[in-house]
Amino acid sequence: MNKIQDAYIVSAVRTPIGKSGRGSLSRVRPDELLAHTLKQLLARTPTLDPALIEDVIVGCAMPEGPQGLNVARIALLLAGLPNTVGGMTINRFCSSGLNAVACAAERVQLGAADVMIAAGVESMSLVPMTGNNPSFSPDVFLSDENIGIAYGMGLTAEKVAAQWKVSREAQDIFALSSHQKALAAQANGDFEREMISVPVPSRVMNDQSGEVITTWHDISKDDGPRRDTSLEGLSKLRAVFAKEGSVTAGNSSQTSDGAGALMIVSEKILKQFNLTPLARFVSFAVKGVPPEIMGIGPKEAIPAALKLAGLQLNQIDWIELNEAFAAQSLAVIDDLELDPSKVNPLGGAIALGHPLGATGAIRSATVVHALQRKNLRYGLVTMCVGTGMGAAGVFERC
């Protein structure tokens, strides 16, 4: 891959992931959540002059309502960044956050910028999947079933399960493992270096005075992992997308709220501000697949990203494979013969949650800190993408 200079990640943070609806972050505006995340990111590099930041690129899958109006620019202004800093919101559904990382890093690699911020944000509590007022082309449904089915993610997972012969039992075992690994990671403090706490207000009325009393408490833990998850309990859940199907709420990713952000700089900035890099951005690739088997996207994107990086699969030490559904995760693992011990060692979206456009940035923060913590060299972030795509990014520990 031809490039002028390397792009280094010097700080990477994420919020806890809250369950949508009534979770810990469900009443936090996404623009304010992102602003808080950007402030905390900057706090990790106090010697760096914020005026040098060229642009803030933010992934968001449903950029409307409280996360609309170019949420990137709104949030950076709320965070107090200089007016000279630009902001751009991008959307490639589930890979939006990873695409933001790639776009920001590629600007640095090309010498067009020396300091960039990449981020992702999504509130599925405040902006539902497909948005508040979706309007699809009639041709999508009337002339081509394959395109139309792409809007029913669960149905695509059922098709993958059937084509790759992924059993219901295998899906439930995978889901249980995701929860067990996430719980162990929480107990071991594996998320501490990437996690920032989010102050959330609680308001109660004083019946005697009529005064509204506001108290604040910090959210510093993912909502999703459940200690009471069991194979027996998962097996009792009904399929929700097909009458005779195998995809359930228990072996699918959780709808969620969250944000993540990374500071990406050139070698010149490393030296100028005496910064210690966490990782080097190596490569990124996106590939299309048939929409009706959307979930298999990573099996095409991973080899493409590895080819650009000049690496073999066996050189990858840590893989963050977004668990949109257990069915598609298992199909990708089987098809590419991924080492299961390297895939989602801290659990995945089935346990931790999947705040759509934020997930790629969140998982990027996870992988760069994991490489440091475990003294590993190469990490990969990958996910399937709605309407039939896959995306993958490669990182190298510094």
VEXDREN-2710 file (C-alpha; in Angstrom, 1 decimal):
% VEXDREN-2710
k/r/px/py/pz
1/MET/0.0/0.0/0.0
2/ASN/1.7/3.2/-1.1
3/LYS/1.7/6.0/1.5
4/ILE/3.7/9.1/2.3
5/GLN/3.8/8.7/6.0
6/ASP/2.5/6.5/8.8
7/ALA/-0.7/7.3/10.8
8/TYR/-0.4/6.7/14.6
9/ILE/-3.2/6.3/17.2
10/VAL/-2.1/8.2/20.3
11/SER/-5.3/7.9/22.3
12/ALA/-8.4/5.9/22.0
13/VAL/-11.5/6.0/24.3
14/ARG/-15.0/4.7/24.4
15/THR/-18.1/5.2/26.6
16/PRO/-19.8/2.3/28.3
17/ILE/-22.4/0.8/26.0
18/GLY/-25.9/1.2/27.3
19/LYS/-29.0/-0.8/26.4
20/SER/-31.4/1.1/24.2
21/GLY/-34.8/1.9/25.6
22/ARG/-34.3/2.0/29.4
23/GLY/-30.5/1.5/29.6
24/SER/-28.0/3.7/31.4
25/LEU/-27.4/6.1/28.5
26/SER/-30.9/6.0/27.0
27/ARG/-31.7/9.6/28.0
28/VAL/-28.3/11.1/27.0
29/ARG/-28.4/13.1/23.8
30/PRO/-25.9/11.6/21.3
31/ASP/-24.4/14.9/20.4
32/GLU/-23.7/15.6/24.1
33/LEU/-22.4/12.0/24.6
34/LEU/-20.0/12.5/21.7
35/ALA/-18.9/15.9/23.0
36/HIS/-18.1/14.3/26.3
37/THR/-16.1/11.6/24.6
38/LEU/-14.1/14.1/22.6
39/LYS/-13.3/16.0/25.8
40/GLN/-12.0/12.8/27.4
41/LEU/-10.0/11.9/24.3
42/LEU/-8.3/15.3/24.4
43/ALA/-7.6/14.8/28.1
44/ARG/-5.5/11.8/27.2
45/THR/-3.1/14.0/25.1
46/PRO/-2.8/17.2/27.2
47/THR/0.4/18.3/25.5
48/LEU/-1.2/18.3/22.0
49/ASP/-2.4/21.7/20.8
50/PRO/-6.1/21.2/19.8
51/ALA/-5.8/24.0/17.2
52/LEU/-3.7/21.6/15.1
53/ILE/-6.6/19.2/14.7
54/GLU/-7.6/19.3/11.0
55/ASP/-10.9/17.5/11.1
56/VAL/-13.2/15.4/13.2
57/ILE/-14.8/12.5/11.2
58/VAL/-17.7/10.8/12.9
59/GLY/-19.5/7.7/11.9
60/CYS/-23.3/7.5/12.5
61/ALA/-25.7/5.1/10.9
62/MET/-28.9/7.1/11.4
63/PRO/-27.7/10.7/11.3
64/GLU/-31.0/12.5/12.1
65/GLY/-32.9/14.0/15.0
66/PRO/-30.6/14.5/18.0
67/GLN/-27.7/13.0/16.1
68/GLY/-28.4/14.9/12.8
69/LEU/-27.4/18.3/11.5
70/ASN/-23.8/17.1/11.1
71/VAL/-23.4/15.7/14.6
72/ALA/-19.6/15.8/14.2
73/ARG/-19.4/19.6/14.0
74/ILE/-22.1/20.1/16.6
75/ALA/-20.3/17.8/19.1
76/LEU/-16.9/19.3/18.6
77/LEU/-18.3/22.7/19.2
78/LEU/-20.0/21.5/22.3
79/ALA/-16.7/19.9/23.4
80/GLY/-15.0/23.3/23.2
81/LEU/-12.7/22.5/20.3
82/PRO/-11.5/25.6/18.4
83/ASN/-13.7/27.0/15.7
84/THR/-11.0/26.2/13.2
85/VAL/-11.5/22.5/13.5
86/GLY/-13.7/20.9/10.9
87/GLY/-16.4/18.3/11.4
88/MET/-17.9/15.7/9.0
89/THR/-20.4/12.9/9.6
90/ILE/-20.2/9.8/7.5
91/ASN/-22.5/6.8/7.1
92/ARG/-21.8/3.3/6.0
93/PHE/-24.3/1.7/8.5
94/CYS/-22.6/-0.7/10.9
95/SER/-19.0/0.1/9.7
96/SER/-19.5/3.9/10.0
97/GLY/-17.2/4.2/13.0
98/LEU/-14.4/2.0/11.4
99/ASN/-14.8/4.0/8.1
100/ALA/-14.3/7.2/10.1
101/VAL/-11.0/5.7/11.5
102/ALA/-9.9/4.8/8.0
103/CYS/-10.8/8.1/6.5
104/ALA/-9.0/10.0/9.2
105/ALA/-5.9/7.8/9.1
106/GLU/-5.7/7.9/5.3
107/ARG/-5.7/11.8/5.4
108/VAL/-2.6/11.5/7.7
109/GLN/-1.0/8.8/5.5
110/LEU/-1.4/11.0/2.4
111/GLY/0.2/14.0/4.2
112/ALA/-3.0/16.0/3.9
113/ALA/-3.2/16.4/7.7
114/ASP/-1.1/15.8/10.7
115/VAL/-3.8/15.6/13.4
116/MET/-7.2/14.0/13.0
117/ILE/-10.0/12.7/15.2
118/ALA/-12.0/9.7/14.2
119/ALA/-15.2/8.8/16.2
120/GLY/-18.6/7.1/16.1
121/VAL/-21.8/7.8/17.9
122/GLU/-25.3/6.2/18.0
123/SER/-28.3/6.5/20.2
124/MET/-30.7/3.7/19.3
125/SER/-32.9/4.9/22.2
126/LEU/-33.5/8.3/20.6
127/VAL/-33.2/7.4/16.9
128/PRO/-34.7/4.0/16.0
129/MET/-33.1/1.7/13.4
130/THR/-34.0/2.9/9.9
131/GLY/-34.7/6.3/11.4
132/ASN/-37.9/8.1/12.4
133/ASN/-39.4/8.5/9.0
134/PRO/-37.9/5.9/6.6
135/SER/-38.9/6.1/2.9
136/PHE/-37.7/3.3/0.7
137/SER/-37.9/3.1/-3.1
138/PRO/-41.0/1.0/-4.1
139/ASP/-38.7/-0.8/-6.6
140/VAL/-36.7/-2.2/-3.6
141/PHE/-39.7/-4.2/-2.6
142/LEU/-41.7/-4.7/-5.8
143/SER/-39.0/-5.6/-8.3
144/ASP/-36.1/-7.2/-6.5
145/GLU/-36.6/-9.3/-3.4
146/ASN/-32.8/-9.6/-2.9
147/ILE/-32.5/-5.8/-2.4
148/GLY/-35.6/-5.6/-0.3
149/ILE/-34.5/-8.4/2.0
150/ALA/-31.4/-6.4/2.9
151/TYR/-33.6/-4.2/5.1
152/GLY/-34.6/-7.2/7.2
153/MET/-31.3/-8.0/8.9
154/GLY/-32.7/-10.9/10.8
155/LEU/-33.8/-12.6/7.6
156/THR/-30.3/-12.2/6.1
157/ALA/-29.0/-14.0/9.2
158/GLU/-31.5/-16.8/8.7
159/LYS/-30.3/-17.2/5.1
160/VAL/-26.7/-17.3/6.3
161/ALA/-27.5/-19.9/8.9
162/ALA/-29.2/-22.1/6.3
163/GLN/-26.5/-21.7/3.6
164/TRP/-23.6/-22.2/6.0
165/LYS/-25.5/-24.9/8.0
166/VAL/-25.1/-23.1/11.4
167/SER/-27.3/-24.8/13.9
168/ARG/-29.5/-23.2/16.5
169/GLU/-27.4/-24.9/19.2
170/ALA/-24.2/-23.6/17.8
171/GLN/-25.6/-20.1/17.8
172/ASP/-26.8/-20.3/21.4
173/ILE/-23.4/-21.7/22.5
174/PHE/-21.7/-18.8/20.8
175/ALA/-24.0/-16.3/22.4
176/LEU/-23.4/-17.8/25.9
177/SER/-19.7/-17.6/25.3
178/SER/-19.9/-13.9/24.4
179/HIS/-21.6/-13.2/27.7
180/GLN/-19.1/-15.3/29.7
181/LYS/-16.1/-13.6/28.1
182/ALA/-17.6/-10.1/28.6
183/LEU/-18.3/-10.8/32.2
184/ALA/-14.8/-12.1/32.7
185/ALA/-13.3/-9.0/31.0
186/GLN/-15.3/-6.7/33.3
187/ALA/-14.2/-8.7/36.4
188/ASN/-10.5/-8.5/35.2
189/GLY/-10.6/-4.8/34.4
190/ASP/-9.8/-5.4/30.8
191/PHE/-11.8/-2.4/29.6
192/GLU/-10.4/0.1/32.1
193/ARG/-7.8/1.7/29.8
194/GLU/-10.3/2.3/27.0
195/MET/-13.4/3.1/29.1
196/ILE/-14.4/6.6/30.1
197/SER/-17.2/7.3/32.6
198/VAL/-20.3/9.2/31.6
199/PRO/-22.1/11.5/34.1
200/VAL/-25.8/10.9/33.9
201/PRO/-28.4/13.1/35.7
202/SER/-31.3/11.8/37.8
203/ARG/-34.1/14.2/38.6
204/VAL/-36.7/13.8/41.4
205/MET/-39.4/16.1/42.6
206/ASN/-39.4/17.2/46.3
207/ASP/-43.1/16.8/47.1
208/GLN/-43.0/19.4/49.9
209/SER/-41.1/22.2/48.2
210/GLY/-41.9/21.4/44.6
211/GLU/-38.3/21.7/43.7
212/VAL/-36.7/19.4/41.2
213/ILE/-33.5/17.9/42.7
214/THR/-30.8/16.8/40.2
215/THR/-28.2/14.3/41.2
216/TRP/-25.4/13.0/39.0
217/HIS/-24.0/9.5/38.9
218/ASP/-21.2/8.1/36.7
219/ILE/-21.8/5.3/34.3
220/SER/-18.6/3.3/33.8
221/LYS/-19.7/-0.2/32.9
222/ASP/-21.4/-1.8/29.9
223/ASP/-25.1/-2.7/30.5
224/GLY/-25.3/-5.8/28.3
225/PRO/-23.4/-8.7/29.8
226/ARG/-25.8/-10.9/31.9
227/ARG/-24.8/-13.3/34.6
228/ASP/-28.1/-15.1/34.3
229/THR/-27.5/-16.1/30.7
230/SER/-27.6/-19.9/30.3
231/LEU/-27.8/-22.3/27.4
232/GLU/-31.1/-23.5/28.8
233/GLY/-32.5/-20.0/28.8
234/LEU/-31.3/-19.2/25.4
235/SER/-32.7/-22.4/23.9
236/LYS/-36.2/-21.4/25.1
237/LEU/-36.3/-18.2/23.2
238/ARG/-38.4/-18.2/20.1
239/ALA/-37.1/-17.3/16.6
240/VAL/-38.1/-13.8/15.8
241/PHE/-37.5/-13.4/12.1
242/ALA/-38.7/-16.6/10.5
243/LYS/-41.3/-19.1/11.7
244/GLU/-39.1/-22.1/11.6
245/GLY/-35.9/-20.1/12.0
246/SER/-33.0/-20.2/14.5
247/VAL/-32.1/-16.6/15.0
248/THR/-33.4/-15.2/18.3
249/ALA/-33.1/-12.1/20.4
250/GLY/-30.6/-14.1/22.5
251/ASN/-28.2/-14.9/19.7
252/SER/-28.4/-11.5/18.0
253/SER/-26.6/-8.3/18.9
254/GLN/-28.2/-5.9/21.4
255/THR/-29.6/-2.5/20.2
256/SER/-27.5/0.0/22.1
257/ASP/-26.3/3.5/22.8
258/GLY/-22.6/4.6/22.9
259/ALA/-19.7/6.4/21.4
260/GLY/-15.9/6.0/20.8
261/ALA/-13.1/8.2/19.5
262/LEU/-9.4/8.0/18.5
263/MET/-6.7/10.6/18.0
264/ILE/-4.6/9.9/14.9
265/VAL/-1.4/11.8/14.2
266/SER/1.7/11.8/12.0
267/GLU/5.2/11.0/13.1
268/LYS/6.0/14.7/13.0
269/ILE/3.4/15.3/15.7
270/LEU/4.7/12.4/17.7
271/LYS/8.1/14.0/17.9
272/GLN/6.9/17.6/18.3
273/PHE/4.7/16.8/21.3
274/ASN/6.6/13.9/22.7
275/LEU/3.6/11.5/22.3
276/THR/3.7/7.8/22.7
277/PRO/1.7/5.9/20.1
278/LEU/-0.6/3.0/21.0
279/ALA/-0.8/1.6/17.5
280/ARG/-0.2/2.3/13.8
281/PHE/-3.1/2.2/11.4
282/VAL/-2.1/-0.3/8.7
283/SER/-4.9/-0.9/6.2
284/PHE/-8.7/-0.8/5.5
285/ALA/-10.9/-2.6/2.9
286/VAL/-14.6/-2.8/2.1
287/LYS/-16.2/-5.3/-0.1
288/GLY/-19.7/-6.0/-1.3
289/VAL/-21.6/-9.3/-1.1
290/PRO/-25.2/-10.3/-2.0
291/PRO/-27.6/-8.3/0.2
292/GLU/-29.5/-11.4/1.2
293/ILE/-26.4/-12.8/2.9
294/MET/-25.2/-9.5/4.2
295/GLY/-23.6/-11.1/7.3
296/ILE/-20.9/-12.9/5.4
297/GLY/-19.3/-9.6/4.4
298/PRO/-16.2/-9.9/6.6
299/LYS/-15.1/-13.1/4.7
300/GLU/-14.5/-10.9/1.6
301/ALA/-13.2/-7.8/3.5
302/ILE/-10.7/-9.5/5.7
303/PRO/-8.6/-11.0/2.9
304/ALA/-8.7/-7.7/1.1
305/ALA/-7.4/-5.7/4.1
306/LEU/-4.7/-8.3/4.8
307/LYS/-3.5/-8.1/1.2
308/LEU/-3.2/-4.3/1.4
309/ALA/-1.3/-4.8/4.6
310/GLY/1.0/-7.4/3.2
311/LEU/0.0/-9.8/5.9
312/GLN/-1.2/-13.4/6.3
313/LEU/-4.2/-14.3/8.5
314/ASN/-1.9/-16.3/10.9
315/GLN/-0.1/-13.0/11.7
316/ILE/-3.2/-11.5/13.2
317/ASP/-3.1/-11.9/17.0
318/TRP/-6.5/-10.3/18.0
319/ILE/-9.7/-10.1/16.0
320/GLU/-12.7/-7.9/16.9
321/LEU/-15.4/-9.5/14.7
322/ASN/-18.7/-7.6/15.3
323/GLU/-21.3/-10.1/16.4
324/ALA/-24.3/-8.8/14.5
325/PHE/-25.7/-12.3/14.8
326/ALA/-24.2/-15.5/16.0
327/ALA/-25.1/-17.1/12.7
328/GLN/-23.0/-14.8/10.6
329/SER/-20.2/-14.7/13.1
330/LEU/-19.9/-18.5/13.0
331/ALA/-20.2/-18.6/9.2
332/VAL/-17.3/-16.1/8.9
333/ILE/-15.2/-18.0/11.4
334/ASP/-15.8/-21.3/9.7
335/ASP/-15.4/-20.0/6.1
336/LEU/-12.1/-18.2/6.8
337/GLU/-10.9/-20.8/9.4
338/LEU/-10.3/-18.1/12.0
339/ASP/-8.8/-19.2/15.2
340/PRO/-11.7/-19.0/17.7
341/SER/-9.3/-18.1/20.6
342/LYS/-8.3/-14.9/18.8
343/VAL/-11.9/-13.8/18.0
344/ASN/-13.6/-11.5/20.5
345/PRO/-11.6/-12.6/23.6
346/LEU/-13.5/-10.0/25.6
347/GLY/-16.9/-10.8/24.2
348/GLY/-18.8/-9.2/21.4
349/ALA/-21.9/-7.3/20.4
350/ILE/-24.3/-10.2/21.6
351/ALA/-23.2/-9.4/25.1
352/LEU/-21.7/-5.9/24.9
353/GLY/-24.1/-4.3/22.5
354/HIS/-24.0/-2.8/19.0
355/PRO/-24.6/0.9/18.8
356/LEU/-24.5/0.8/15.0
357/GLY/-22.4/3.7/13.7
358/ALA/-20.3/3.8/16.9
359/THR/-19.3/0.2/17.0
360/GLY/-16.4/0.4/14.6
361/ALA/-14.8/3.2/16.6
362/ILE/-15.5/1.4/19.9
363/ARG/-14.0/-1.9/18.7
364/SER/-11.0/0.0/17.3
365/ALA/-10.4/1.4/20.8
366/THR/-10.7/-2.1/22.2
367/VAL/-8.2/-3.6/19.8
368/VAL/-5.5/-1.0/20.2
369/HIS/-5.6/-1.2/24.0
370/ALA/-5.7/-5.0/23.9
371/LEU/-2.6/-5.2/21.7
372/GLN/-0.8/-3.0/24.2
373/ARG/-2.1/-4.9/27.3
374/LYS/-1.2/-8.3/25.9
375/ASN/2.0/-7.3/24.1
376/LEU/0.6/-8.5/20.7
377/ARG/1.5/-7.1/17.3
378/TYR/-1.4/-7.1/14.9
379/GLY/-5.1/-6.6/15.5
380/LEU/-8.2/-6.6/13.2
381/VAL/-11.6/-5.0/13.4
382/THR/-14.2/-6.3/11.0
383/MET/-18.0/-6.3/10.6
384/CYS/-20.8/-7.0/8.2
385/VAL/-22.7/-4.0/6.8
386/GLY/-26.4/-3.7/5.8
387/THR/-27.4/-4.0/2.1
388/GLY/-24.5/-6.5/1.6
389/MET/-21.0/-5.3/2.5
390/GLY/-18.2/-6.1/4.8
391/ALA/-15.4/-3.9/6.2
392/ALA/-12.1/-4.7/7.9
393/GLY/-9.2/-2.6/9.3
394/VAL/-5.8/-3.7/10.4
395/PHE/-3.8/-2.2/13.3
396/GLU/-0.2/-2.7/14.5
397/ARG/1.0/-2.2/18.1
398/CYS/3.7/0.4/18.6
END
